[in-house]
Amino acid sequence: MADDSRINGLAWFLAGLGVGALAGILYAPKSGRETREDLANSAREGTEYLRNRGKQVADQVSGMVDKGREQVSEYVDRGREVVDRGRAQWEEFVERGKSLVGDQGARVSAAVDAGRQAYRSTSSPSTGVTSSTAGSNFSSGSTPSTSTPSGTAGA
């Protein structure tokens, strides 16, 4: 909106300049040479004004572009910081997870070893099951079975 009003202001200025020059020509009793010199001076002044105004606008646009670049750079830096913090937190969580998994693995391994030991210690010599047989059956993934003299379980 501000740029539109500036453009309108420039247009009105130029229109006023033209009307003023025309009025000056009509009401000023000067010779043709003087009038042409006045018109040339007015044209030079208008050209100089436009040149100066163009430089001002270019400087303003350049300042806005620089400011925009700085803001974008700031936002990019902020984004990088957030990503880095997120990555650091993620790595911390992964390490915690690995630690927890390692701890649980050690607990499970200890529980399995304790179960083996308990099984070995509770197996009776009268059933003919030895600790080496019990350990090999358990570690191979099969479940130990109890056998009865008649060959039927739980009868």
PAZAPA-4460 file (N, C-alpha, C; in steps of 0.05 Angstrom, whole numbers, plus 32768, in hexadecimal, padded with zeros to 4 digits):
% residues 155
    n_x    n_y    n_z   ca_x   ca_y   ca_z    c_x    c_y    c_z   seq   type   mol
   8010   7FE8   8000   8000   8000   8000   8011   8019   8000     1      M     A
   8027   8019   800F   8038   8031   8011   8046   8036   7FF6     2      A     A
   804D   8020   7FE8   805A   8023   7FCE   8046   802F   7FBA     3      D     A
   802D   8028   7FBB   8018   8033   7FAA   8015   8051   7FAE     4      D     A
   8015   8059   7FC7   8012   8076   7FCD   802B   8085   7FC3     5      S     A
   8042   8079   7FC5   805B   8087   7FBB   805A   8089   7F9D     6      R     A
   8050   8074   7F8F   804E   8076   7F72   803A   808A   7F6A     7      I     A
   8023   808B   7F79   800E   809F   7F73   8019   80BB   7F78     8      N     A
   8029   80BE   7F8E   8035   80D8   7F94   8048   80E1   7F7E     9      G     A
   8057   80CE   7F73   806A   80D5   7F5E   805A   80DC   7F45    10      L     A
   8045   80CE   7F3F   8035   80D4   7F28   8028   80F0   7F2A    11      A     A
   801E   80F6   7F42   8012   8111   7F46   8028   8127   7F44    12      W     A
   803F   8121   7F4E   8055   8134   7F4C   805B   813A   7F2F    13      F     A
   805E   8125   7F1F   8064   8129   7F02   804E   8137   7EF4    14      L     A
   8035   8131   7EFB   801E   813F   7EEF   801F   815C   7EF6    15      A     A
   8024   8161   7F0F   8026   817D   7F18   803D   818C   7F0B    16      G     A
   8053   817E   7F07   806A   818A   7EFA   8063   8192   7EDD    17      L     A
   8054   8180   7ED0   804C   8185   7EB4   8038   819D   7EB3    18      G     A
   8025   819D   7EC5   8011   81B2   7EC5   801F   81CD   7ECB    19      V     A
   8031   81CC   7EDE   803F   81E5   7EE6   8050   81EF   7ECF    20      G     A
   805D   81DD   7EC1   806E   81E5   7EAA   805C   81F1   7E94    21      A     A
   8045   81E4   7E8F   8033   81EF   7E7A   8028   820A   7E82    22      L     A
   8020   820D   7E9B   8016   8227   7EA5   802C   823C   7EA3    23      A     A
   8044   8235   7EA9   805A   8248   7EA8   805F   8251   7E8C    24      G     A
   805D   823E   7E79   8061   8245   7E5D   804C   8258   7E53    25      I     A
   8033   8252   7E5B   801D   8262   7E51   801D   827F   7E5D    26      L     A
   8023   8281   7E76   8021   829C   7E83   803B   82AB   7E85    27      Y     A
   8051   829F   7E7F   806A   82AE   7E81   8072   82B8   7E66    28      A     A
   8073   82D2   7E64   807B   82DD   7E4A   8099   82DC   7E46    29      P     A
   80A3   82C5   7E3C   80C0   82C2   7E37   80C3   82BC   7E1A    30      K     A
   80DC   82BF   7E12   80E2   82B9   7DF6   80E3   829B   7DF2    31      S     A
   80E3   8292   7DDA   80E4   8275   7DD4   80FC   8267   7DDF    32      G     A
   8113   8275   7DDE   812C   8269   7DE8   812B   8266   7E06    33      R     A
   8121   827B   7E14   811F   8279   7E31   810B   8263   7E39    34      E     A
   80F6   8261   7E2A   80E2   824C   7E31   80EE   8230   7E2D    35      T     A
   80FC   822D   7E16   8109   8213   7E11   811E   820C   7E27    36      R     A
   812D   8221   7E2F   8140   821C   7E45   8132   8215   7E5F    37      E     A
   811C   8222   7E65   810D   821C   7E7D   8102   81FF   7E7C    38      D     A
   80F8   81F8   7E64   80EE   81DC   7E61   8104   81C8   7E64    39      L     A
   811B   81CE   7E59   8132   81BB   7E5B   813B   81B9   7E78    40      A     A
   813C   81D0   7E86   8143   81D0   7EA2   812F   81C0   7EB2    41      N     A
   8116   81C4   7EAC   8101   81B4   7EBB   8104   8197   7EB5    42      S     A
   810A   8190   7E9D   810E   8173   7E96   8127   8168   7EA4    43      A     A
   813C   8178   7EA5   8154   816F   7EB4   814E   816C   7ED2    44      R     A
   813F   817F   7EDD   8138   817D   7EF9   8127   8164   7EFF    45      E     A
   8114   8160   7EEC   8103   8148   7EEF   8113   812E   7EED    46      G     A
   8126   812E   7EDA   8137   8116   7ED6   8148   8112   7EEF    47      T     A
   8153   8128   7EF9   8164   8126   7F11   8154   811C   7F29    48      E     A
   813B   8127   7F2C   812A   811E   7F41   8124   8100   7F3F    49      Y     A
   811D   80F7   7F27   8117   80DB   7F23   8130   80CA   7F29    50      L     A
   8147   80D3   7F20   8160   80C4   7F25   8165   80C2   7F43    51      R     A
   8163   80D8   7F52   8167   80D8   7F6F   8152   80C6   7F7D    52      N     A
   8139   80C9   7F74   8124   80B9   7F80   8129   809B   7F7A    53      R     A
   8132   8095   7F62   8139   8079   7F5B   814F   806E   7F6C    54      G     A
   8163   807E   7F72   8179   8076   7F83   816E   8070   7FA0    55      K     A
   815C   8082   7FA9   8151   807F   7FC4   8141   8065   7FC5    56      Q     A
   8131   8060   7FB1   8121   8048   7FB0   8133   802F   7FAF    57      V     A
   8148   8030   7F9F   815A   801A   7F9D   8168   8015   7FB8    58      A     A
   816F   802A   7FC6   817C   8027   7FE0   8168   801B   7FF4    59      D     A
   814F   8024   7FF3   813A   8019   8004   8136   7FFB   7FFE    60      Q     A
   8134   7FF4   7FE5   8130   7FD8   7FDE   8148   7FC8   7FE6    61      V     A
   8160   7FD2   7FE2   8178   7FC4   7FEA   8178   7FC0   8008    62      S     A
   8170   7FD4   8017   816F   7FD1   8035   815A   7FBB   803C    63      G     A
   8143   7FBB   802F   812F   7FA7   8035   8139   7F8B   802E    64      M     A
   8147   7F89   8018   8152   7F6F   8010   8167   7F65   8024    65      V     A
   8178   7F77   802D   818C   7F70   8041   817F   7F68   805B    66      D     A
   816A   7F77   8063   815C   7F70   807B   814E   7F55   8079    67      K     A
   8143   7F50   8061   8136   7F36   805C   814A   7F1F   805D    68      G     A
   8162   7F23   8052   8177   7F0F   8053   817F   7F09   8070    69      R     A
   8182   7F1F   807F   818A   7F1B   809B   8175   7F0B   80AA    70      E     A
   815B   7F11   80A5   8146   7F03   80B3   8145   7EE5   80AA    71      Q     A
   8149   7EE0   8091   8149   7EC5   8087   8161   7EB6   8093    72      V     A
   8178   7EC3   8094   818F   7EB7   80A0   818B   7EB1   80BD    73      S     A
   817E   7EC3   80CB   8177   7EBF   80E8   8165   7EA7   80EB    74      E     A
   8150   7EA5   80DA   813D   7E8F   80DC   814B   7E75   80D5    75      Y     A
   815D   7E75   80C2   816C   7E5D   80BB   817D   7E54   80D2    76      V     A
   818A   7E67   80DF   819B   7E61   80F6   818A   7E55   810D    77      D     A
   8173   7E61   8111   8161   7E57   8126   8158   7E3B   8120    78      R     A
   8152   7E36   8106   814A   7E1C   80FE   8160   7E07   8102    79      G     A
   8178   7E0F   80FB   818F   7DFD   80FF   8192   7DF6   811D    80      R     A
   8190   7E0B   812E   8192   7E06   814A   817D   7DF3   8154    81      E     A
   8165   7DF6   814B   814F   7DE4   8154   8154   7DC8   814A    82      V     A
   815D   7DC5   8131   8163   7DAB   8126   817A   7D9E   8136    83      V     A
   818E   7DAE   813C   81A5   7DA3   814C   819C   7D9A   8167    84      D     A
   818C   7DAA   8174   8182   7DA3   818F   8171   7D89   818D    85      R     A
   8160   7D88   8179   814F   7D70   8175   8160   7D58   8170    86      G     A
   8175   7D5B   815F   8187   7D45   8159   8195   7D3C   8173    87      R     A
   819E   7D4F   8183   81AC   7D48   819C   8199   7D39   81AF    88      A     A
   8180   7D42   81B1   816D   7D35   81C2   8167   7D19   81B7    89      Q     A
   8165   7D16   819D   8160   7CFC   8191   8176   7CE9   8197    90      W     A
   818F   7CF3   8194   81A6   7CE2   819A   81A7   7CDA   81B7    91      E     A
   819F   7CED   81C9   819E   7CE6   81E5   8189   7CD1   81EB    92      E     A
   8172   7CD3   81DE   815D   7CBF   81E2   8166   7CA4   81D7    93      F     A
   8173   7CA4   81C1   817D   7C8B   81B5   8191   7C7E   81C8    94      V     A
   81A3   7C8E   81D3   81B7   7C83   81E5   81A9   7C78   81FF    95      E     A
   8195   7C87   8208   8186   7C7D   8220   8179   7C63   8219    96      R     A
   816D   7C61   8202   8160   7C49   81F9   8173   7C32   81F7    97      G     A
   818B   7C37   81EC   819F   7C22   81EA   81A7   7C19   8206    98      K     A
   81AA   7C2B   8218   81B2   7C25   8233   819D   7C14   8241    99      S     A
   8183   7C1C   823D   816D   7C0D   8249   816C   7BF1   823D   100      L     A
   816F   7BEF   8223   816E   7BD5   8217   8185   7BC4   8221   101      V     A
   819D   7BCF   8223   81B4   7BC0   822E   81AF   7BB7   824A   102      G     A
   81A4   7BC9   825B   819D   7BC2   8277   8188   7BAB   8278   103      D     A
   8174   7BAE   8268   815F   7B9A   8268   816A   7B7F   825D   104      Q     A
   817B   7B81   8249   8187   7B68   823E   8198   7B5B   8253   105      G     A
   81A7   7B6A   8263   81B6   7B5E   8279   81A4   7B52   828E   106      A     A
   818E   7B5F   8294   817B   7B54   82A7   816E   7B3A   829D   107      R     A
   8167   7B3B   8284   815B   7B23   8278   816F   7B0C   8278   108      V     A
   8188   7B12   8271   819D   7AFE   8270   81A1   7AF3   828C   109      S     A
   81A2   7B04   82A0   81A5   7AFB   82BC   818E   7AEB   82C5   110      A     A
   8176   7AF2   82BC   815E   7AE3   82C4   815F   7AC7   82B7   111      A     A
   8167   7AC6   829E   8169   7AAC   8290   817E   7A9B   829E   112      V     A
   8195   7AA6   82A4   81AA   7A97   82B2   81A0   7A8E   82CD   113      D     A
   8191   7A9F   82DC   8186   7A97   82F6   8171   7A80   82F2   114      A     A
   8161   7A82   82DD   814E   7A6D   82D7   815B   7A53   82D1   115      G     A
   8170   7A54   82C1   8180   7A3B   82BB   818B   7A2F   82D5   116      R     A
   8197   7A40   82E4   81A3   7A36   82FD   818D   7A2B   830F   117      Q     A
   8177   7A38   8311   8161   7A2E   8322   8157   7A13   8317   118      A     A
   8155   7A11   82FD   814C   79F8   82F1   8160   79E2   82F7   119      Y     A
   8179   79E8   82F4   818E   79D4   82F9   818E   79CB   8316   120      R     A
   818A   79DE   8328   818B   79D7   8344   8172   79C8   834D   121      S     A
   815B   79CC   833F   8143   79BE   8347   813F   79A3   8339   122      T     A
   814E   799E   8325   814B   7984   8317   8156   796E   8329   123      S     A
   8146   7959   832C   814D   7944   833F   815E   792F   8331   124      S     A
   8170   7922   833F   8180   790D   8332   8170   78F4   832C   125      P     A
   8159   78F0   8339   8149   78D7   8335   813B   78D7   831A   126      S     A
   8137   78EE   830D   8129   78EF   82F4   813D   78EA   82DD   127      T     A
   8156   78EB   82E3   816A   78E5   82CF   8171   78FE   82BF   128      G     A
   8169   7914   82C7   816F   792D   82B9   8188   7939   82C7   129      V     A
   819C   793D   82B7   81B4   7949   82C2   81B4   7967   82BB   130      T     A
   81C6   7974   82C9   81C6   7991   82C5   81D0   7998   82A9   131      S     A
   81E2   7988   829D   81EB   798E   8282   81D5   7989   826E   132      S     A
   81C5   7974   8273   81AF   796F   8261   819A   7985   8263   133      T     A
   8194   798D   827C   8180   79A2   8280   8189   79BC   8273   134      A     A
   81A2   79C2   8276   81AC   79DB   826B   81AB   79DB   824D   135      G     A
   81B2   79C4   8240   81B2   79C3   8223   8195   79C3   8218   136      S     A
   8182   79B6   8226   8167   79B7   821D   815B   79D3   821F   137      N     A
   8161   79E1   8234   8156   79FC   8238   8162   7A10   8225   138      F     A
   817C   7A0E   8221   8189   7A21   8210   8183   7A1D   81F2   139      S     A
   817A   7A05   81EA   8174   7A00   81CE   8159   7A0B   81C7   140      S     A
   814A   7A15   81DA   8130   7A21   81D4   8119   7A0F   81DA   141      G     A
   811D   79F6   81E0   8107   79E4   81E7   8101   79E6   8205   142      S     A
   80E9   79E1   820C   80E2   79E2   8228   80E7   79C7   8235   143      T     A
   80F1   79C6   824D   80F6   79AC   825A   80DC   799E   8260   144      P     A
   80DB   7985   825D   80C2   7976   8263   80C8   7962   8279   145      S     A
   80B4   795E   8289   80B8   794A   829E   80AC   7930   8295   146      T     A
   80BA   791B   829B   80B0   7900   8292   80A9   78F0   82AA   147      S     A
   8095   78E0   82A8   808D   78CF   82BE   8094   78B2   82B6   148      T     A
   8097   78A1   82C9   809F   7885   82C3   808B   7877   82B0   149      P     A
   8072   787E   82B1   805F   7870   829F   805F   787B   8283   150      S     A
   806C   7893   8280   806D   789F   8265   8057   78B2   8260   151      G     A
   8045   78B6   8272   802F   78CA   826F   8034   78E0   8282   152      T     A
   8031   78F8   8279   8036   790F   828A   801D   7915   829A   153      A     A
   8020   791A   82B3   800B   7923   82C4   7FF6   790E   82C9   154      G     A
   7FFA   78F4   82C7   7FE6   78E0   82CB   7FE3   78D8   82E7   155      A     A
***
